[in-house]
Amino acid sequence: MVVANPDNGKSITIDTKTMQKAFGRSESDCWWKWRMGIRAYEKPIHEDFFYVLVDLKGDPTETPDVFIVPSKELNRFLEPYPIGVSPASGKLTDVWCVIYSEDASTYRDKWDTIREALA
């Protein structure tokens, strides 16, 4: 998706990923997880490219959790599957974006990131 500010002509690109239930929990931590696909490591990295990751929470009556992640920061959240497989190995079957609780507040509902990029 391309979003533009008609007042100054600036534009950004947004790639949106949505899960019905992205939230997970263990005894010691919680996280949100989105399937990105095996080409996730090949996606562009640019100051005007963002990911908007949406957790619908499995309930249409609840407000979704939305995480705004600049493309230049995405790689640190990517987890290959099978776990531990190198993306260059040719054995990769999937890639997930996982945001753990300690990073959630940095990205959850950070719409100002988009506004600032369009200012």
N, CA and C atoms as a LAMMPS dump frame, in Angstrom:
ITEM: TIMESTEP
0
ITEM: NUMBER OF ATOMS
357
ITEM: BOX BOUNDS ff ff ff
-5.0000000000000000e+02 5.0000000000000000e+02
-5.0000000000000000e+02 5.0000000000000000e+02
-5.0000000000000000e+02 5.0000000000000000e+02
ITEM: ATOMS id mol type element x y z
1 1 1 N 0.842 -1.152 0
2 1 2 C 0 0 0
3 1 3 C 0.898 1.229 0
4 2 1 N 0.531 2.226 -0.798
5 2 2 C 1.245 3.499 -0.808
6 2 3 C 0.359 4.541 -0.147
7 3 1 N 0.943 5.27 0.801
8 3 2 C 0.234 6.328 1.511
9 3 3 C 0.967 7.627 1.219
10 4 1 N 0.201 8.666 0.873
11 4 2 C 0.822 9.941 0.507
12 4 3 C 0.21 11.095 1.292
13 5 1 N 1.03 12.12 1.487
14 5 2 C 0.576 13.367 2.084
15 5 3 C 0.384 14.353 0.937
16 6 1 N -0.856 14.715 0.619
17 6 2 C -1.092 15.604 -0.516
18 6 3 C -0.573 17.022 -0.303
19 7 1 N -0.326 17.384 0.951
20 7 2 C 0.156 18.74 1.233
21 7 3 C 1.614 18.949 0.869
22 8 1 N 2.44 17.883 0.994
23 8 2 C 3.863 18.06 0.704
24 8 3 C 4.41 17.065 -0.329
25 9 1 N 3.568 16.134 -0.781
26 9 2 C 3.986 15.182 -1.804
27 9 3 C 4.784 13.994 -1.302
28 10 1 N 5.051 13.91 0.009
29 10 2 C 5.796 12.767 0.547
30 10 3 C 4.916 11.529 0.532
31 11 1 N 5.561 10.38 0.306
32 11 2 C 4.825 9.121 0.322
33 11 3 C 5.656 8.038 0.993
34 12 1 N 4.962 7.019 1.493
35 12 2 C 5.598 5.863 2.101
36 12 3 C 4.906 4.613 1.579
37 13 1 N 5.579 3.485 1.742
38 13 2 C 5.011 2.194 1.379
39 13 3 C 4.788 1.395 2.658
40 14 1 N 3.635 0.723 2.729
41 14 2 C 3.293 -0.093 3.89
42 14 3 C 2.964 -1.503 3.427
43 15 1 N 3.596 -2.478 4.074
44 15 2 C 3.278 -3.89 3.869
45 15 3 C 2.53 -4.332 5.124
46 16 1 N 1.306 -4.826 4.959
47 16 2 C 0.473 -5.207 6.094
48 16 3 C 0.414 -6.721 6.23
49 17 1 N 0.603 -7.203 7.446
50 17 2 C 0.464 -8.629 7.766
51 17 3 C -0.58 -8.74 8.877
52 18 1 N -1.495 -9.68 8.72
53 18 2 C -2.579 -9.842 9.685
54 18 3 C -2.683 -11.294 10.119
55 19 1 N -2.908 -11.49 11.411
56 19 2 C -3.16 -12.828 11.963
57 19 3 C -4.452 -12.764 12.777
58 20 1 N -5.223 -13.849 12.734
59 20 2 C -6.419 -13.936 13.57
60 20 3 C -6.041 -13.914 15.046
61 21 1 N -4.991 -14.664 15.392
62 21 2 C -4.516 -14.727 16.776
63 21 3 C -2.997 -14.738 16.768
64 22 1 N -2.381 -13.579 16.869
65 22 2 C -0.921 -13.472 16.841
66 22 3 C -0.31 -13.602 18.231
67 23 1 N -1.109 -13.41 19.272
68 23 2 C -0.595 -13.377 20.638
69 23 3 C -0.338 -14.784 21.171
70 24 1 N 0.81 -14.961 21.817
71 24 2 C 1.158 -16.22 22.464
72 24 3 C 1.753 -15.949 23.829
73 25 1 N 1.747 -16.952 24.672
74 25 2 C 2.228 -16.766 26.043
75 25 3 C 2.853 -18.059 26.559
76 26 1 N 3.906 -17.885 27.363
77 26 2 C 4.5 -19 28.102
78 26 3 C 4.514 -18.589 29.572
79 27 1 N 5.091 -19.416 30.415
80 27 2 C 5.175 -19.062 31.838
81 27 3 C 6.033 -17.824 32.073
82 28 1 N 7.021 -17.595 31.202
83 28 2 C 7.975 -16.517 31.45
84 28 3 C 7.871 -15.326 30.504
85 29 1 N 7.097 -15.423 29.428
86 29 2 C 7.074 -14.325 28.453
87 29 3 C 5.798 -14.384 27.624
88 30 1 N 5.59 -13.327 26.857
89 30 2 C 4.514 -13.329 25.872
90 30 3 C 5.038 -12.662 24.603
91 31 1 N 4.356 -12.899 23.49
92 31 2 C 4.821 -12.429 22.192
93 31 3 C 3.658 -12.334 21.219
94 32 1 N 3.921 -11.664 20.12
95 32 2 C 3.006 -11.598 18.98
96 32 3 C 3.782 -12.134 17.785
97 33 1 N 3.109 -12.939 16.95
98 33 2 C 3.818 -13.652 15.893
99 33 3 C 3.013 -13.6 14.583
100 34 1 N 3.714 -13.209 13.492
101 34 2 C 3.105 -13.134 12.162
102 34 3 C 3.939 -13.934 11.175
103 35 1 N 3.265 -14.656 10.289
104 35 2 C 3.953 -15.389 9.229
105 35 3 C 4.368 -14.397 8.146
106 36 1 N 5.657 -14.384 7.832
107 36 2 C 6.192 -13.446 6.845
108 36 3 C 6.532 -14.129 5.519
109 37 1 N 6.737 -15.445 5.533
110 37 2 C 7.118 -16.168 4.322
111 37 3 C 8.619 -16.199 4.127
112 38 1 N 9.073 -17.12 3.285
113 38 2 C 10.521 -17.338 3.149
114 38 3 C 11.243 -16.185 2.453
115 39 1 N 10.547 -15.306 1.805
116 39 2 C 11.193 -14.168 1.144
117 39 3 C 11.351 -12.955 2.07
118 40 1 N 11.03 -13.11 3.343
119 40 2 C 11.095 -11.988 4.284
120 40 3 C 12.478 -11.355 4.347
121 41 1 N 13.516 -12.168 4.223
122 41 2 C 14.88 -11.638 4.287
123 41 3 C 15.254 -10.869 3.018
124 42 1 N 14.455 -10.994 1.97
125 42 2 C 14.737 -10.315 0.699
126 42 3 C 13.952 -9.022 0.539
127 43 1 N 13.092 -8.705 1.495
128 43 2 C 12.248 -7.512 1.39
129 43 3 C 13.107 -6.256 1.446
130 44 1 N 12.637 -5.194 0.813
131 44 2 C 13.413 -3.951 0.806
132 44 3 C 13.541 -3.326 2.194
133 45 1 N 14.655 -2.659 2.394
134 45 2 C 14.888 -1.891 3.614
135 45 3 C 15.07 -0.449 3.174
136 46 1 N 14.158 0.399 3.611
137 46 2 C 14.193 1.8 3.196
138 46 3 C 13.516 2.64 4.261
139 47 1 N 13.963 3.868 4.434
140 47 2 C 13.389 4.741 5.468
141 47 3 C 11.914 5.054 5.218
142 48 1 N 11.438 4.856 3.991
143 48 2 C 10.041 5.141 3.665
144 48 3 C 9.211 3.864 3.48
145 49 1 N 9.685 2.74 4.041
146 49 2 C 8.984 1.461 3.926
147 49 3 C 8.713 0.919 5.333
148 50 1 N 7.453 0.595 5.613
149 50 2 C 7.027 0.183 6.947
150 50 3 C 6.197 -1.094 6.884
151 51 1 N 6.22 -1.828 7.993
152 51 2 C 5.336 -2.975 8.173
153 51 3 C 4.303 -2.6 9.223
154 52 1 N 3.047 -2.892 8.928
155 52 2 C 1.981 -2.744 9.907
156 52 3 C 1.481 -4.156 10.182
157 53 1 N 1.733 -4.615 11.394
158 53 2 C 1.424 -5.982 11.81
159 53 3 C 0.187 -5.947 12.697
160 54 1 N -0.852 -6.672 12.305
161 54 2 C -2.156 -6.585 12.957
162 54 3 C -2.52 -7.922 13.596
163 55 1 N -2.907 -7.872 14.867
164 55 2 C -3.443 -9.035 15.569
165 55 3 C -4.93 -8.802 15.781
166 56 1 N -5.765 -9.564 15.075
167 56 2 C -7.215 -9.418 15.183
168 56 3 C -7.764 -10.026 16.475
169 57 1 N -6.931 -10.69 17.241
170 57 2 C -7.269 -11.265 18.544
171 57 3 C -8.346 -12.342 18.473
172 58 1 N -8.688 -12.796 17.271
173 58 2 C -9.69 -13.842 17.141
174 58 3 C -11.088 -13.413 17.531
175 59 1 N -11.31 -12.107 17.663
176 59 2 C -12.604 -11.602 18.113
177 59 3 C -12.913 -10.286 17.402
178 60 1 N -13.89 -10.29 16.499
179 60 2 C -14.188 -9.063 15.748
180 60 3 C -14.759 -7.924 16.598
181 61 1 N -15.138 -8.213 17.837
182 61 2 C -15.668 -7.152 18.704
183 61 3 C -14.57 -6.413 19.451
184 62 1 N -13.336 -6.944 19.424
185 62 2 C -12.207 -6.303 20.115
186 62 3 C -11.401 -5.445 19.157
187 63 1 N -10.812 -4.385 19.677
188 63 2 C -9.911 -3.551 18.892
189 63 3 C -8.613 -4.32 18.666
190 64 1 N -8.163 -4.443 17.42
191 64 2 C -6.927 -5.191 17.146
192 64 3 C -5.706 -4.511 17.755
193 65 1 N -4.692 -5.318 18.037
194 65 2 C -3.368 -4.78 18.362
195 65 3 C -2.684 -4.502 17.031
196 66 1 N -2.069 -3.331 16.917
197 66 2 C -1.387 -2.935 15.687
198 66 3 C 0.034 -2.505 16.046
199 67 1 N 1.001 -3.072 15.336
200 67 2 C 2.41 -2.752 15.552
201 67 3 C 2.961 -2.139 14.271
202 68 1 N 3.605 -0.978 14.378
203 68 2 C 4.2 -0.298 13.23
204 68 3 C 5.712 -0.451 13.346
205 69 1 N 6.302 -1.168 12.372
206 69 2 C 7.74 -1.466 12.407
207 69 3 C 8.401 -0.93 11.142
208 70 1 N 9.345 0.006 11.276
209 70 2 C 10.103 0.451 10.099
210 70 3 C 10.86 -0.731 9.489
211 71 1 N 10.946 -0.777 8.17
212 71 2 C 11.598 -1.911 7.496
213 71 3 C 13.042 -2.092 7.944
214 72 1 N 13.717 -1.004 8.272
215 72 2 C 15.116 -1.112 8.685
216 72 3 C 15.273 -1.8 10.045
217 73 1 N 14.172 -1.978 10.784
218 73 2 C 14.218 -2.632 12.087
219 73 3 C 13.624 -4.044 12.077
220 74 1 N 13.045 -4.453 10.958
221 74 2 C 12.331 -5.727 10.911
222 74 3 C 13.238 -6.939 11.123
223 75 1 N 14.428 -6.959 10.538
224 75 2 C 15.275 -8.155 10.572
225 75 3 C 15.542 -8.673 11.98
226 76 1 N 15.595 -7.801 12.957
227 76 2 C 15.873 -8.266 14.32
228 76 3 C 14.721 -9.071 14.913
229 77 1 N 13.537 -9.001 14.284
230 77 2 C 12.382 -9.754 14.765
231 77 3 C 12.115 -11.023 13.959
232 78 1 N 12.865 -11.235 12.904
233 78 2 C 12.622 -12.395 12.046
234 78 3 C 13.208 -13.661 12.657
235 79 1 N 12.394 -14.707 12.649
236 79 2 C 12.827 -16.011 13.154
237 79 3 C 12.612 -17.048 12.063
238 80 1 N 13.708 -17.699 11.632
239 80 2 C 13.58 -18.717 10.583
240 80 3 C 12.933 -19.99 11.121
241 81 1 N 12.317 -20.731 10.228
242 81 2 C 11.776 -22.042 10.569
243 81 3 C 12.226 -23.025 9.513
244 82 1 N 12.731 -24.175 9.89
245 82 2 C 12.962 -24.648 11.248
246 82 3 C 13.9 -23.725 12.033
247 83 1 N 13.696 -23.679 13.32
248 83 2 C 14.478 -22.813 14.197
249 83 3 C 15.956 -23.139 14.054
250 84 1 N 16.769 -22.085 13.914
251 84 2 C 18.21 -22.25 13.818
252 84 3 C 18.741 -22.436 12.408
253 85 1 N 17.849 -22.596 11.435
254 85 2 C 18.289 -22.781 10.052
255 85 3 C 18.708 -21.423 9.483
256 86 1 N 19.839 -21.39 8.832
257 86 2 C 20.318 -20.169 8.2
258 86 3 C 19.485 -19.865 6.959
259 87 1 N 19.102 -18.588 6.769
260 87 2 C 18.353 -18.224 5.564
261 87 3 C 19.098 -18.577 4.274
262 88 1 N 20.426 -18.602 4.31
263 88 2 C 21.213 -18.895 3.117
264 88 3 C 21.394 -20.401 2.873
265 89 1 N 20.907 -21.229 3.784
266 89 2 C 21.146 -22.675 3.691
267 89 3 C 20.32 -23.378 2.622
268 90 1 N 19.239 -22.765 2.19
269 90 2 C 18.338 -23.428 1.253
270 90 3 C 17.377 -24.384 1.941
271 91 1 N 17.457 -24.498 3.245
272 91 2 C 16.597 -25.411 4.006
273 91 3 C 15.468 -24.688 4.739
274 92 1 N 15.382 -23.411 4.521
275 92 2 C 14.362 -22.593 5.167
276 92 3 C 12.981 -22.952 4.62
277 93 1 N 12.005 -23.191 5.5
278 93 2 C 10.651 -23.489 5.038
279 93 3 C 9.669 -22.375 5.359
280 94 1 N 10.029 -21.497 6.295
281 94 2 C 9.159 -20.372 6.633
282 94 3 C 9.934 -19.351 7.448
283 95 1 N 9.373 -18.147 7.556
284 95 2 C 9.951 -17.091 8.387
285 95 3 C 8.8 -16.409 9.119
286 96 1 N 9.01 -16.183 10.398
287 96 2 C 8.015 -15.512 11.228
288 96 3 C 8.607 -14.235 11.798
289 97 1 N 7.77 -13.234 11.977
290 97 2 C 8.143 -12.019 12.697
291 97 3 C 7.588 -12.178 14.098
292 98 1 N 8.46 -12.104 15.099
293 98 2 C 8.037 -12.295 16.483
294 98 3 C 8.45 -11.063 17.297
295 99 1 N 7.464 -10.41 17.873
296 99 2 C 7.72 -9.269 18.745
297 99 3 C 7.417 -9.712 20.171
298 100 1 N 8.445 -9.708 21.007
299 100 2 C 8.298 -10.124 22.395
300 100 3 C 7.847 -8.95 23.258
301 101 1 N 7.352 -9.261 24.435
302 101 2 C 6.756 -8.259 25.316
303 101 3 C 7.681 -7.076 25.594
304 102 1 N 8.994 -7.316 25.706
305 102 2 C 9.9 -6.206 26.029
306 102 3 C 9.99 -5.168 24.91
307 103 1 N 9.622 -5.54 23.68
308 103 2 C 9.653 -4.602 22.561
309 103 3 C 8.266 -4.082 22.179
310 104 1 N 7.238 -4.645 22.751
311 104 2 C 5.874 -4.326 22.325
312 104 3 C 5.554 -2.838 22.424
313 105 1 N 5.899 -2.196 23.523
314 105 2 C 5.532 -0.792 23.697
315 105 3 C 6.251 0.135 22.712
316 106 1 N 7.367 -0.31 22.168
317 106 2 C 8.104 0.495 21.185
318 106 3 C 7.362 0.571 19.859
319 107 1 N 6.566 -0.451 19.548
320 107 2 C 5.934 -0.539 18.231
321 107 3 C 4.405 -0.548 18.257
322 108 1 N 3.791 -0.921 19.376
323 108 2 C 2.324 -1.02 19.427
324 108 3 C 1.695 0.37 19.338
325 109 1 N 0.787 0.512 18.368
326 109 2 C 0.011 1.742 18.165
327 109 3 C 0.896 2.982 17.98
328 110 1 N 2.056 2.816 17.389
329 110 2 C 2.976 3.938 17.168
330 110 3 C 2.693 4.61 15.82
331 111 1 N 1.474 5.122 15.688
332 111 2 C 1.06 5.781 14.447
333 111 3 C 1.871 7.039 14.176
334 112 1 N 2.492 7.611 15.225
335 112 2 C 3.334 8.786 15.015
336 112 3 C 4.499 8.476 14.09
337 113 1 N 4.94 7.222 14.056
338 113 2 C 6.015 6.807 13.152
339 113 3 C 5.604 7.082 11.699
340 114 1 N 4.356 6.773 11.385
341 114 2 C 3.826 7.013 10.032
342 114 3 C 3.644 8.512 9.784
343 115 1 N 3.047 9.189 10.769
344 115 2 C 2.829 10.632 10.625
345 115 3 C 4.139 11.39 10.402
346 116 1 N 5.171 11.038 11.168
347 116 2 C 6.456 11.71 11.042
348 116 3 C 7.092 11.44 9.677
349 117 1 N 6.937 10.232 9.168
350 117 2 C 7.515 9.906 7.863
351 117 3 C 6.827 10.687 6.74
352 118 1 N 5.583 11.064 6.965
353 118 2 C 4.84 11.807 5.942
354 118 3 C 4.902 13.315 6.128
355 119 1 N 5.494 13.757 7.229
356 119 2 C 5.545 15.212 7.533
357 119 3 C 6.539 15.939 6.639
